[in-house]
Amino acid sequence: MKNFLLLIICFLVTQSFILAQINPHGQCGYLAPHSQVDRLLKNKAHTQINSSLEGNTNYIPIQFHIVGTNNGTGYIKIEDVFEGVCKLNEDYSDTDLQFYFNGTFNYINMDAMYDLNFPNVPFAVNQAYSNNKVNNAINIFIGNGLSSGNSGYYTPSRDVIYMDKTYVNSSDNILAHELGHYFSLMHPFFGWENTTYDPDVIPTPTTVVYAGQTYNVEYVDRTINCENSGDYLCGTPADYILNWNGGCDYMGGAVDPDSVLIDPDEANFMGYYSFAGCPEYHFSDDQIDVIHADFQNRPEINNITPPSLDEVTELATLVTPPADTLIEIYSSVYFEWEPVVGATHYLLEASRLQSFFLKEVQEVLTTTNFTATNLAKNKDYHWRVTAFNHGNVCGDLAISEAVSFETGSSEPVSIKNIENQSIEILLSPNPVSKNAPVVNILLENSLQDINLEIYDVNGRLVFEKNIQQINSGWTNLLTEDEVDLQGGVYYLTFKNQDILQTEKLVVY
């Protein structure tokens, strides 16, 4: 019985700890060292002697790092990332800062980062932050979540943001909140992160301890200490509530050290009410000034000429696979579409569902072709292409009509090399344009009496010729008028009495 009661007590304590960690108002995992206060104060001083950015829109690239498991599963949906960028631009519309995605997405397959142990982040994860971080962009890693239940955090030591993928979308404010920390903003209740306000303790203390440092408790009266307490900004009222569950209108009765009722700004992005569903949110004027100052003090992002951000209106014309066709080689399906004016990137999607809710293929590409090797045999698929550019991911996207096709059950042609006789063969260009199918070959040693055979992905022989000699170095292998290769994947076999070798060539 005693052991049973002990078990029940342990369970209740554990549950209380878990609930405390996932309190809907305690979702930010930002752990600010005291050095961040110095940075904030430096930015405040900067605002006194430098002009603001008001009226001049500044564009900043974001490098998204899409984190999955070791097996390459669990990635956030790309459309959720797009929606997150659009929401972020809405949230920062009053700051004259706007964001666009930096080139392509960086995929990381790492269990330890996907399900992140927090706050004791493993060394390997921190090292991966540094190894994958790119210069001249804000770096945001999106994984499955944090063990603490937090929805995201900014780490000053690595200068990156980590987000739970659940909260990167068209409605949550948490990415805007974490980006505020990136720009040196504190919580309005800074210093109270490890101390829960207790209305039964009278009077309210004048100081609190956080991360080994003692901080002043902010008074309601703006003339007392708003410049050196709380978030060090007088434009945000006193706020030190971490356990209010009553939504966006605080009526908890907290008082400052002079027993004056506090009235926090529930609609401020940097408060924990930003997770409570208030109708509208904002940054205070002095928070915006600090954001501007921090931006101006970041030379890596404050002088970047953005790429074309014009709207893409045309839809991609899908070429292959054409509608209602059977692709016999299921494990090597070649997709191709026509380029779209103004587009710099394409989102290729293939799904067994017409809704595209679940996708077997989800690739962001700068080319107009891709070969998928992960489709199942004997299945019906739908595919489509979204054309866009770096900043054109909001509103009505240029999504093509979906095309359906079926996979077969055949394996690609496979010709094994004779043991110990393989040679180094390099084909260039590869991929090659179907409009200019000139192919060159690079060999270390000359080859004599070579029979060249070209097979398509269905194993059909489409071209054959005998070559008396291919010299070492670069040599022309195929000329423009020799063979008519349409877009797709081909296999070139080289064989004589000594070798039998296959190389893949992609035609777009």
N, C-alpha and C positions, 0 to 999 in steps of 0.2 A: 504494500500500500504506500509506504514511504517513497519507494522508487517511482511508483506511478505518479504521485503528487509532484515529485521533483521533475518528472518528464513533462507534466502539464505546465508547471511553472516555466520550464525552459522553452516550451513551445510558445507560451504567451509572451515571454520576453522577446523571443525571436520574431514573432509576428509584430510586436510593437516596434521593434527596430526596423523591420522591413517597411511598415507603414510610415514610419518617420522618414525613411529614405525616399519614398515615392509620393510624399505629400504633393498634391497637385500644384502648390505654390512654391515648392522647393526643387525646381527642376534644373536649375543652372548649377553646373559643377565648377564654376570659375573659382580658383584658389589664388587670390591675389597676394603676392609677396609685397613687402613694404616698398620695394624698389618701384612698384607700379604707382604708388602714391607720388613718388618723386617725379615719375614720368608725367602723371596727371598735372602736377603743379607746374612743371615745365611748360606743358601745353597751355595751362591757364595764363602763365606769364606771356607766352607767345601771342595770345589773343589781345593783349594790351597794347602791343606795338606793331602788329601786322594787320593788314587789311583782310577782310573776310572773303570767302569765295562766292558770296551771294550774287546770283544772277548769271554765273558762269558754270554750266554743267560740266562736270569732270567725270570721265569714264574710266572705270577700274576693272581690269580682268580678274576673274576668279578661276583658279585651277582647282577643278573638282577631282578628288581621288575617290574612286568608287571601290569600296572594300567588300570582298566576299570571303567565303571560307577557303580553306586550303584546296578544296575541290573545285573552286570557281563557281560556287552557287550563292544565292542570297543577295545578289546585287539590288540596289534600289532601282526602281523603274526610271528610265531616262525622262519620261514625261513629268515625273514628280520633281526631278532636278530642274527642269524647265520652269515648272510652276513655282518652285522655290525661288528662282532668280526673279521671276515676275513679281512675286510677293515682296521680295527684298527691295526691289526698285520702287514699289508702292510705299513701303515703310520709310524709305530714305528720300522720298520725293521732295521733302522740305529742306534737305541738307545740300541740294545741288550735287550730290554724288549719285551716279548710276553705275550699274554693274553688268558685265557681259562675261560669257564663259571663254576661257583662254584656250583656243585651239581645240584639242581633243580631250577626252576623258582618260585619266590614268587609272587602270585597274590594278588592284592589289589583292592577292589571294593570301590571306593570313588570318588564321583562326583567332590568334591572340588580339588582333586589332578589330576583327569583326565583332566578337563578344568581348568587350574591353573591361579588364579588371580596373576598377577605379575606386578611390583615388590613387592606389598603389599601382600606377601604370608600369608594366614590365619594361625593362631596359630595351628589349628587342623592339618594342613598339615605338618608344621614343627615338630609337635609332632609325627605324623605318620612316618616321616623320621627317627626320633630317635628310635621309637618303632620297626620299621621293619629292621633297619640297622643291618647287621651282622658284627662280627669282622673278622679280617684276610682276608678281601677281599675289592675290590673297589666296592662301592654300586652305581648302576645306576638305576634310576627310569624312566620308559618310559610311558608317558601319551599321551594325545591328543594334547597338546600344551599350550602355554602361552598367556594370554590376550593381552600382549604387542606386540605380533607378533614375539618375539624372538624365536629362534629354540632350545635353551637349555641354561643351566647355571650351574655353580658350586657354591655351598654355603659353604664357609669356616667354618661357625659356626656349620653346621651339617656334614661337610666333605662328602657330597654326590653330585651326578650329576643328574640333571633332563633333560630329552630329549623329544622333540616333536617326536612322532613315525615316522613322515614323513621323518625325516632326519637320521634315523638309517637304513642303507642300504649298498649297495655295491659301491656307488659312492660319497656320501657326505663326506666332511672332518670335519664336525662340532663336531663329537664325539672325534676325535683326538685333536681338538682345546680345547674342554672343559676338556679333560684329561690333556692337557698341564697346564691349570689352577690348576687342582688337584695337579700337581707336582710343583706348585708355580710360573709358568711362567706368566708374564703379557702380555698385548697387547703391541706391539712395540710403539704404540701411547699413552701409559698409561698417564693419566692426562687430555687427551683431550676428554674423554668419554662424558662429559657434555658441551663441548665447540666446536662448529663447526668452522673449519678454514675458515677465510674470506680473500680471496686474495686482497680485496679492503682496508683492514686495514693494513697500512704500518707505521712503520715496524712490522714484526711479533712479538708478545709479547715474553718476556723472561720467563714468568711464566704463568701457568693456574691453575685454582682452580677446584678441584674434591673432592666431598664428604667432604667438609669443610676443606680440606688440600690444601696447595699451592705446586705445583710441577714445577720443572725447565722444560723449553722447550728444547728439544735436538737439538744441532747444527749438521750440516753435518760433520764438521771437527771432526775426532775421538779423537783429542788431547784436546778438550775443556771440554766437560762434559758428555760424553757417559756413564761414570761409575755411575753417580748420576742423570740421567734423563731418560725419556722414559721408557723402560723396564729394565734399569740399566745394560744392556748388550751391549758391544761394537761390538759384532758380528752381530748385526742387525742394519741397517742404520736408520737414522731419519725418522719418519713416524707419521704424525698427520692428516691424511685425513679420514674423516668419510662420506663425501658426494660425493665421486667419483663414477660415474655410467658408466665409460668407459671401464670396463672389466679389463683384467689382465696387461695391459701396461699403467701405470700411466703417463699422460701427462697434468696434471692439472695446472702446473706452480707454485706450492706452493714453498715458500722460507723460509729459517730459519731466525733467528733474524739478521744474517749478510747478508741477501738478497741472499744467495746461494741457487740455486735450489735443492730441495730434490729429492732423487732417492730411494724410498722405495723398500724393497724386496717383490715384489708382490707374490712370491711363498712360502712365509713363512707361516707355519700352524697357527701361532698366530696372523697374520694380518687379516684384513677383506677382503683382496683379496682372502683368502682361500675359500670364498664363491662365487668367480667369475668364476670358471671353468678354472683355469690355467692348462696347460698340466701336470706339475709335481710339487710336493710340498716337503718341507723339513723343518727340524729344523736346526738352525745354530749350529756350534760346541759348542759354550758356552751355548746355550739352552740345548743341550744334556747333557753337564756337570751338569747343574742345575737339570735336570730330574734325573740323576744318584744320585746326592747328596740328593735330596728329598726322593728318593726311599730308600737310605741307612739310612736316618733318620726316616724311618717309620718301626719300628720293627714288626708291626702287619702284614706286607706283604712282608718283605724282607728276610725271612728265611723259606719259605714254600717249602716243597718237593712236586712237582706236581704229580698228579696221572698219570696213563698210558695215553700217548698221541699217541700211535701207531695207524696207519691207520686201520680202520675197512673195510674189503673188502667183507665179506660174506653178503648175503641178508637173511632177516628173512623169515622163512617158516610160512605162515599163516595157522592156524589150524581151528579156528572157529570165525565167521560164514564161512562155506565153500562156494564155488562159487555157485551162482544161487540157493540159498536156500531161503525158506520163514521162517522168524522169526515171529511167531505168536504174541509173547508178545513184542510189539513195544517199550514199556516204560522201558524195562530192557533187553538190548542186551549185551550179554557177548562176549568179544573179547579175543582171545588167540593166541599166536604164539610161535615158538620155540626160545630158547635163541641163541644168536649169539656170536661166539668166539671174544673176545676183546671188546665187547660192554658193556658199563656200563649204558647206557640210551637208551630209545626208544621213538620215536615220533610217536604216534598213531594219524592217521587222518581218518575221515569219512566225506564223502561229497555226496551230490546229483548230483554233477557235476563231470564228468570224468576228468576235468582239475584240480579239487580240488581248484579252485579259491576261493570258499566260502566253509567253513567247519563247520559242526555241532559239530564235535569232533576234538579237537586239544589238546592232552595231552602229556606232557613229563613225562615219567615213568621210574622207576628203576626195575619194575616187568615186567613179560611177559603176563599180563592179565589186563583187565579193563572192568567194567560194565558201559555202557552208559545209562543214564535215560532220555535223552533229544531228542531222535529221534521221528520223526513224524510217524503216522500210514499210512499204505498203500502207501509207497514210495519206490522208488529204490535208493539204496545207493552203494557207492564204498568205500572200505577201504584199507589202506596200512600202512606199518610200516617202519620207518627209524631207522636203528641201528647206534649208534655212541658212542663216549666217550667224556670226558670233553673237549678235545682239537681237536678232529677229526670232525670239522664241516665245513671244507673248501674243495674246489675241488669237486670231484665226490662223493656224499654221497651214502651210502648203502641203497637205497630206494627199497623196495620190489615191485613186480608186484602188481597191484591193483586187488582186488577181489570184485565182485558185489553180493549183496543180496537184498532181499525185506522184508519190515516190514509188519506185519499183522495189525489187528485191535483189538486184544484181550488185556485185562488187566491182570496183574499178579494175581495169586490166592491170595485171601484175606480171612483170617479167623479171625474174631474178638474175642478178649478175653472177657470172661464173666465179667460183670461189677464188679469192686472192687475185682477181684480174680487174677489179674496179679501178677506174681512172678518174682524175679530177676533170670535170666538164663544167664550164660556165657558159650559159646562154645569155645574150644581151641584145636588145632590151628584153626584159621579162618582168612584168607583162609587156606585150607588144600590141600596137594598134592594128585592128583589122584593116584600117585604111592605108596603112604603110607596113605590111608584114615582112619587114626586113629583119632577119635574125642573124647574129654573129655568134661564133663559138670561140672559146679560149681553151687551148690545150697546152700542157707542159711539154708533151712529146708528140711527134707526128704520128698519124694513123694512116694505114694503107688499106685499100680495098674494103671500104666501109659501106654497108648497106643501111640506109636511113629509112625508117618506117615511122609514119605518124598515125596514131590512133586517137579517136575521140573518146569521151568518157564512157561511151557504150561499148567500147572495144572494137569499133569498126575501123578498118584500115582506110584512111582517107588520102594518103600520099605515100609514094615510095620512089626512091632513086638510089643509084649506086654512085659512090664517090671514090675515085681512084686514090686520092690522097688528100688528107686534111693536115696542113702544116701546123707546127707548133706556133704559139702566139695567137693573135686574133685573125680569124678567117671568116669570110662571108659564108654562111651555111644555107640560107634561104633568101632568094630575091623576091621582089614584089610581084613579078609576073609568073613565078613558078607555081604558087599554090594559093588557093582562095580559102582562107580560114576564117570562118565566122566567129563571133564572140563565144568564148567557152574555154574549157580546159582540155589540153591535148597532152599526149604522151609520146615523146620522141625516143625511139630505140635505135641504138647504134650497135651493129654487130658485124664481126668478122670471125676468123678462126680463133682469135684470142679473147675477144670480149663480147659480152652481151649485156648492155647497160641501158637503163631507162631514165629519162629526165622529163620533168613536167614543164609545160609552157602554157601560160595564160594569155589569151587573146581578148582584148576588150574593144 
